[in-house]
């Protein structure tokens, strides 16, 4: 039983493209921690949709510092497809109110 009375916990992974208007990828994992092969499948799905990057047109994957995101296989998969990766600065509650953002996302998903 979780701290909020729920027996199953989910991890949400979301990607939003800045180029294709409204293009989003969303997946819920009911495994904690998210295993590398699950995340790699999510990345592969995105790469299949956005095509191979070129010097003139490539996507930048922005991720936090979760170990799964820094797995060499994940990194190589993104780079080999011609895209780049930028990792966010480490999270500090004072500097980045992420819980506020997640609450807004949750409210929108419930409507």
Secondary structure in CASP SS format (residue, H / E / C, confidence):
PFRMAT SS
TARGET T0000
AUTHOR 0000-0000-0000
METHOD secondary structure of the structure
MODEL  1
X C 1.00
X C 1.00
X C 1.00
X C 1.00
X C 1.00
X C 1.00
X C 1.00
X C 1.00
X C 1.00
X C 1.00
X E 1.00
X E 1.00
X E 1.00
X E 1.00
X E 1.00
X E 1.00
X C 1.00
X C 1.00
X C 1.00
X C 1.00
X C 1.00
X C 1.00
X C 1.00
X E 1.00
X E 1.00
X E 1.00
X E 1.00
X E 1.00
X E 1.00
X C 1.00
X C 1.00
X C 1.00
X C 1.00
X C 1.00
X C 1.00
X H 1.00
X H 1.00
X H 1.00
X H 1.00
X H 1.00
X H 1.00
X H 1.00
X H 1.00
X H 1.00
X H 1.00
X H 1.00
X H 1.00
X H 1.00
X H 1.00
X H 1.00
X C 1.00
X C 1.00
X C 1.00
X C 1.00
X C 1.00
X C 1.00
X C 1.00
X C 1.00
X C 1.00
X E 1.00
X E 1.00
X E 1.00
X E 1.00
X C 1.00
X C 1.00
X C 1.00
X H 1.00
X H 1.00
X H 1.00
X H 1.00
X C 1.00
X H 1.00
X H 1.00
X H 1.00
X H 1.00
X H 1.00
X H 1.00
X H 1.00
X H 1.00
X H 1.00
X C 1.00
X C 1.00
X C 1.00
X E 1.00
X E 1.00
X E 1.00
X E 1.00
X C 1.00
X C 1.00
X C 1.00
X C 1.00
X C 1.00
X C 1.00
X C 1.00
X C 1.00
X C 1.00
X C 1.00
X H 1.00
X H 1.00
X H 1.00
X H 1.00
X H 1.00
X H 1.00
X H 1.00
X H 1.00
X H 1.00
X H 1.00
X H 1.00
X H 1.00
X H 1.00
X C 1.00
END
